[in-house]
Amino acid sequence: MNQPPRPPPERSLAERQAEAFFKSAQLVKLYVDDFVRPQLDQVLDKSKRDQFLYGLFLRTVGWMKSLYKLNDGSDFQAIVTANRSLFETLIDVVILHTDDQGTWTERMEAWEHSHRFRHAKRVVEHYGELKVPVPDQYTPIEQFYKKFEGSMDTLRVKYWPNKKNPTTGHHPEHWSHENLGGAAEAADKISGLGLKTYYRTRYHWLCMNVHGSTTVGIRGLSKESIHAMVLVSLGDCADCAMDITERVLKSVGKLWEKNPDLPKRHEELQQRRREIAISVQLPLPGRPVP
């Protein structure tokens, strides 16, 4: 006699909470990609600052589109990586959002140029140490290095002079305030989003689960702990994406002011996210401000 099929095992609270925050992140993806992006695309006359902000917004859309497909606990490493990246993007957006004079925009552009040069120099020096020509596939990189070898220090002195010898420059960890911690603190003063606290209490935990060396972030974790990691990072990803989008809309084309439907839709989505969180006994979306 055939036995009736067994009912599926009951899902734990952590699993149901992770699924709820996955649904919340999916809603944010639909908002930024399907509703906001087409309106930003229509702003053709973007200033240089707005072009950078738009690029950072597209990074955000890309991450939310990836998260839209990551609905399993085994995806936790990719989800945590997205969390770290979106936090870093939010810091950039907060700083650029207030850059009416273009000073920070120029610094970001200079840092990108300096960063490319640093990579090119490493490639050229590597093959120099081997005493062999740079391979053909790296010829454009070698040409870039030779083109800017004589002028790069002038650029770095302008934006990042060395403290002991200001006549020489260096390439800093972060384009705005030497390192990410300094940038987070500066962005926090502008926004009041708790970014300094987040950097000091969460960011390095994210790094432990992003870097591939050692098992420091995952060894000994239970299934429930992994689901908890997923739900927290999904919530933080969605929070960052919403904060990024609001500031980009306020800057690029002043769309936030010009289109009353944008802040309305923004708040409706936040309310829906709050309802989802309450339904599975979770704290409301949004980072606590100290």
Sequence and secondary structure as in RCSB ss.txt:
>XXXX:A:sequence
MNQPPRPPPERSLAERQAEAFFKSAQLVKLYVDDFVRPQLDQVLDKSKRDQFLYGLFLRTVGWMKSLYKLNDGSD
FQAIVTANRSLFETLIDVVILHTDDQGTWTERMEAWEHSHRFRHAKRVVEHYGELKVPVPDQYTPIEQFYKKFEG
SMDTLRVKYWPNKKNPTTGHHPEHWSHENLGGAAEAADKISGLGLKTYYRTRYHWLCMNVHGSTTVGIRGLSKES
IHAMVLVSLGDCADCAMDITERVLKSVGKLWEKNPDLPKRHEELQQRRREIAISVQLPLPGRPVP
>XXXX:A:secstr
            HHHHHHHHHHHHHHHHHHIIIIIIHHHHHT  S  HHHHHHHHHHHHHHHHHHHHTT  SGGG
HHHHHHHHHHHHHHHHHHHHHHT TTSHHHHHHHHHHHHHHHHHHHHHHHHHHHHTS   GGGHHHHHHHHHHTT
THHHHHHHHSB SS TTSB   SBTTTBSHHHHHHHHHHHH S HHHHIIIIIHHHHHHH  SSSTTTTT  HHH
HHHHHHHHHHHHHHHHHHHHHHHHHHGGGHHHH THHHHHHHHHHHHHHHHHHHTT   SS    
